[in-house]
Amino acid sequence: MTPKAKKQRLDRLAELAAVHADEKGRSLWAEAFRRVRRNPAAIIGAGILLIFVLVAIIGPFLVPYSPTSTAWADQVKEGQNIIPGPSSEHWFGLDHNGRDEFSRVIVGARQTLLVGVVATSLGLLVGCLLGGLAGSAYALGGRRGRQVDNAIMRVVDMLLAMPSLLLAVSVAALLGPSLITVMIAVGVISVPVFARLLRGSMISQGHSEYVTAATALGVRRGRIAVAHVLPNSLAPVLVQATLTLATAIIEAAALSFLGLGNPDPAVPEWGVMLTDALTRLEVAPRLTIYPAVGIIITAFGFTLLGEAMREALDPKLRK
């Protein structure tokens, strides 16, 4: 490059710097939010989830009939393979007990959302507690910290060694069938994922320059871990929580399908409804379609939003 060309390039860079001098820099989360807003997949996923949440919260107050009412049981004749289908009075038809299927699907969305959110929150809380302790001990605790990290992660490895569905079934069978059992079981299988992810992120942050600078200034290691390393390590964990919500709904439905969910079939929940409908698949296959489509679409929405967040927060995946 000639001296003249180099001078022109420097002048151009100076002009650009002067133009953008008054602009404020964006934080990591502000920049990520800007990228998510421009991502079509994120918009679609957020739209699906917004509809799902609104249906779960408001829907039970707007359903035309009680989801447990069997006022139309006389119209169902299973011996003759007669289960009334969709009509102007019952949009999704009736189920095998003469209950309005549309009302049950709408009310069941609340139970499904509750299971997914509570199970994911439980796994996130316990996983972050274990992963945060292990990551802090390893990154900033010296030899004794390595021993603490090793003890915690061996417990996590034991959980990871078991297939997730088998572990969930074992926990649910031990506690007995109920909705709370499903939440605990699904939460337990997500604990090692969050623990491993947060620990790895904290170890990576522990080798950063700001940690070295804070240590040189005499800041206590515990304060560095809590005030600096931990907040900077949470981004991938929160993204994983969004993705885990999708799998939590599917796994909760699987446990309900195996008979480990709410023992009262009158309470509508998509997994339980799917289980009941499978026994009458030849007579009324539509009864399996409604809850299955709800589970698939909801999981798809969580997955789209989670992948968009991961792309926005991970510098290697940014477009």
C-alpha positions in Angstrom: 0.0 0.0 0.0 1.4 3.4 -1.0 1.8 6.2 1.6 -0.9 8.2 -0.1 -3.4 5.2 0.0 -2.5 4.6 3.6 -3.1 8.3 4.5 -6.5 8.2 2.7 -7.5 5.0 4.6 -6.5 6.6 7.9 -8.5 9.7 7.1 -11.5 7.6 6.2 -11.3 5.7 9.5 -11.0 9.0 11.4 -14.2 10.3 9.7 -16.1 7.1 10.6 -14.9 7.4 14.2 -16.0 11.0 14.4 -19.4 10.1 12.9 -20.0 7.3 15.5 -18.3 9.1 18.4 -21.6 10.0 20.1 -23.1 6.5 19.8 -23.3 4.4 22.9 -22.0 0.9 22.9 -24.4 -2.0 23.4 -24.1 -4.5 26.2 -24.0 -8.2 25.3 -27.7 -8.7 26.2 -28.8 -5.6 24.3 -26.9 -6.7 21.2 -28.3 -10.2 21.5 -31.9 -8.8 21.8 -31.3 -6.7 18.7 -30.2 -9.8 16.8 -33.1 -11.9 18.0 -35.6 -9.3 16.9 -34.2 -9.5 13.4 -34.2 -13.3 13.2 -37.4 -14.6 11.5 -37.1 -18.0 13.3 -37.1 -16.2 16.6 -40.1 -14.1 15.7 -42.0 -17.2 14.7 -41.0 -19.1 17.9 -41.9 -16.1 20.1 -45.3 -15.8 18.3 -46.0 -19.5 18.9 -45.1 -19.3 22.6 -47.1 -16.1 23.1 -50.2 -17.8 21.7 -49.5 -20.9 23.9 -49.1 -18.8 27.0 -52.2 -16.8 26.3 -54.2 -19.9 25.7 -52.8 -21.5 28.9 -53.6 -18.4 31.0 -56.8 -17.0 29.5 -58.2 -20.0 27.7 -59.7 -21.8 30.8 -61.9 -18.8 31.5 -63.2 -18.8 27.9 -64.0 -22.4 27.2 -67.6 -23.1 26.4 -68.0 -26.1 28.7 -66.4 -27.6 31.8 -63.6 -29.9 30.8 -64.7 -32.5 33.4 -68.4 -32.4 32.5 -69.9 -35.7 31.1 -73.3 -34.3 30.2 -73.1 -35.8 26.7 -72.1 -39.3 27.8 -75.4 -40.7 26.4 -74.2 -39.8 22.9 -71.1 -42.0 23.2 -71.7 -45.7 22.4 -68.3 -47.4 22.5 -69.8 -50.8 22.0 -71.0 -49.6 18.6 -67.8 -47.6 17.9 -69.7 -44.3 18.1 -67.8 -41.3 19.5 -69.3 -38.1 18.1 -66.9 -36.0 16.0 -66.6 -32.3 15.5 -69.9 -30.3 15.2 -71.1 -26.7 15.6 -71.7 -27.4 19.3 -68.5 -29.3 20.0 -65.7 -28.0 17.7 -63.3 -31.0 18.4 -66.1 -33.4 19.1 -66.5 -35.5 22.3 -64.1 -37.9 24.0 -64.9 -41.5 25.1 -66.5 -40.2 28.3 -68.7 -37.7 26.6 -66.6 -34.6 27.6 -66.1 -31.7 25.3 -62.7 -32.3 23.6 -62.0 -28.6 22.7 -62.5 -27.5 26.3 -60.1 -30.2 27.5 -57.4 -29.3 25.0 -57.5 -25.6 26.0 -57.5 -26.3 29.7 -54.8 -29.0 29.3 -52.4 -26.3 27.9 -52.2 -24.8 31.4 -51.1 -28.1 33.0 -48.6 -28.7 30.2 -47.1 -25.2 30.6 -47.0 -25.6 34.4 -45.1 -28.9 34.1 -42.6 -27.5 31.6 -41.8 -24.3 33.5 -41.7 -25.8 37.0 -39.5 -28.8 35.9 -37.1 -26.6 33.9 -36.9 -24.1 36.8 -36.1 -26.9 39.3 -33.4 -28.3 37.0 -32.0 -24.9 36.4 -31.9 -23.9 40.1 -30.2 -27.2 41.3 -28.0 -27.4 38.2 -26.7 -23.9 38.6 -26.1 -24.4 42.3 -23.9 -27.5 41.6 -22.3 -26.1 38.5 -21.6 -22.7 40.1 -20.0 -24.3 43.2 -17.9 -26.6 41.0 -16.9 -23.9 38.5 -16.0 -21.4 41.2 -14.0 -24.0 43.2 -12.1 -25.1 40.1 -11.4 -21.7 38.6 -10.5 -19.8 41.7 -10.0 -22.2 44.6 -6.6 -23.7 44.0 -5.9 -27.3 45.0 -8.7 -27.6 47.6 -11.1 -26.1 45.1 -10.1 -28.8 42.5 -11.0 -31.4 45.1 -14.4 -29.8 45.7 -15.0 -29.6 42.0 -14.0 -33.2 41.5 -16.5 -34.4 44.2 -19.4 -32.5 42.8 -18.8 -33.4 39.2 -18.6 -37.1 40.0 -22.1 -37.0 41.4 -23.2 -35.1 38.2 -21.4 -37.8 36.1 -23.4 -40.5 37.8 -26.6 -38.8 36.8 -25.3 -38.4 33.2 -24.4 -42.0 33.0 -28.1 -43.1 33.2 -30.4 -42.6 30.2 -32.6 -39.6 30.8 -35.9 -41.4 30.3 -34.8 -44.3 32.5 -33.8 -41.9 35.3 -37.1 -40.0 35.0 -39.1 -43.2 35.2 -37.1 -44.4 38.2 -37.7 -41.1 40.1 -41.4 -41.1 39.2 -41.9 -44.7 40.1 -40.1 -44.1 43.5 -42.3 -41.1 44.3 -45.6 -42.4 43.0 -47.7 -41.1 40.1 -48.7 -37.5 40.4 -48.2 -34.2 38.6 -45.6 -33.0 41.2 -43.8 -36.3 40.6 -43.6 -35.6 36.9 -42.2 -32.1 37.6 -39.5 -33.5 39.9 -38.5 -36.3 37.6 -38.2 -34.1 34.6 -36.3 -31.5 36.6 -33.8 -34.1 37.9 -32.8 -35.3 34.5 -32.0 -31.7 33.4 -29.8 -31.0 36.5 -26.5 -32.5 35.1 -26.9 -30.6 31.8 -27.1 -27.2 33.5 -24.4 -28.1 36.0 -21.9 -29.2 33.3 -22.7 -26.2 31.1 -22.3 -23.6 33.9 -19.1 -25.2 35.2 -17.5 -25.2 31.8 -18.5 -21.6 31.1 -17.2 -20.5 34.5 -13.9 -22.3 34.0 -13.5 -20.5 30.7 -14.3 -17.2 32.2 -11.9 -17.9 35.0 -9.0 -17.6 32.6 -10.1 -14.2 31.3 -8.0 -11.0 31.7 -10.5 -9.3 33.9 -10.1 -12.1 36.5 -6.4 -11.7 36.4 -6.7 -8.0 36.8 -9.1 -8.3 39.7 -6.9 -10.8 41.4 -3.9 -8.5 41.0 -5.8 -5.7 42.7 -6.5 -7.9 45.7 -10.2 -8.6 45.2 -11.3 -11.7 47.1 -11.7 -14.8 45.0 -15.2 -15.4 46.3 -16.3 -11.9 45.2 -14.7 -12.3 41.8 -16.6 -15.6 41.3 -20.0 -14.2 42.4 -19.9 -10.7 41.1 -18.0 -11.2 37.8 -17.4 -14.7 36.7 -20.9 -16.1 37.4 -22.9 -13.3 35.7 -20.7 -13.5 32.6 -21.2 -17.3 32.4 -25.0 -17.4 32.5 -25.8 -16.6 28.9 -25.4 -20.2 27.5 -27.2 -21.6 30.5 -30.3 -19.4 30.0 -30.3 -20.4 26.3 -30.2 -24.0 27.3 -33.1 -23.4 29.6 -35.2 -22.3 26.7 -34.3 -25.4 24.8 -34.9 -27.6 27.8 -38.4 -26.3 28.1 -39.2 -28.0 24.8 -37.8 -31.3 25.9 -39.4 -31.0 29.3 -42.9 -30.8 27.8 -42.1 -33.9 25.6 -40.7 -35.9 28.5 -43.6 -35.0 30.8 -45.9 -36.2 28.1 -43.9 -39.4 27.9 -44.2 -40.0 31.7 -47.9 -39.4 31.6 -48.1 -41.8 28.6 -46.5 -44.4 30.8 -49.0 -43.9 33.5 -46.7 -42.0 35.9 -48.4 -38.6 35.6 -51.6 -37.4 37.3 -53.6 -40.5 38.4 -56.9 -38.6 37.9 -57.7 -38.9 34.1 -60.5 -36.3 34.6 -57.9 -33.5 34.9 -56.9 -32.6 31.4 -53.2 -32.7 30.5 -52.0 -33.3 27.0 -49.8 -36.3 27.9 -52.7 -38.0 29.8 -55.2 -37.2 27.0 -52.8 -38.8 24.5 -52.6 -41.9 26.6 -56.3 -42.3 26.9 -56.9 -41.6 23.2 -54.4 -44.3 22.1 -56.7 -47.0 23.5 -59.4 -45.8 21.1 -57.2 -45.1 18.1 -59.3 -47.2 15.7 -62.6 -45.7 16.7 -61.6 -42.0 17.0 -58.0 -41.2 15.8 -58.7 -37.5 16.0 -58.5 -37.7 19.8 -54.7 -38.4 19.5 -54.2 -35.7 16.9 -55.2 -32.7 19.1 -52.9 -33.2 22.1 -50.1 -34.5 19.9 -50.2 -31.4 17.6 -50.3 -29.1 20.7 -47.2 -30.8 22.1 -45.3 -30.7 18.8 -46.1 -27.0 18.0 -45.2 -25.9 21.5 -41.9 -27.8 21.5 -41.2 -26.4 18.1 -41.7 -22.8 19.3 -39.4 -23.2 22.3 -36.8 -24.8 20.0 -36.9 -22.0 17.4 -36.6 -19.3 20.1 -33.8 -21.1 21.9 -31.8 -21.7 18.8 -32.1 -18.0 17.8 -30.9 -17.0 21.3 -28.0 -19.3 21.1 -27.0 -17.9 17.7 -27.3 -14.3 19.0 -25.2 -14.9 22.2 -22.5 -17.2 20.7 -20.0 -15.1 18.7 -19.1 -18.2 16.6 -22.6 -18.5 15.3 -23.5 -14.9 14.7 -24.4 -14.0 11.2 
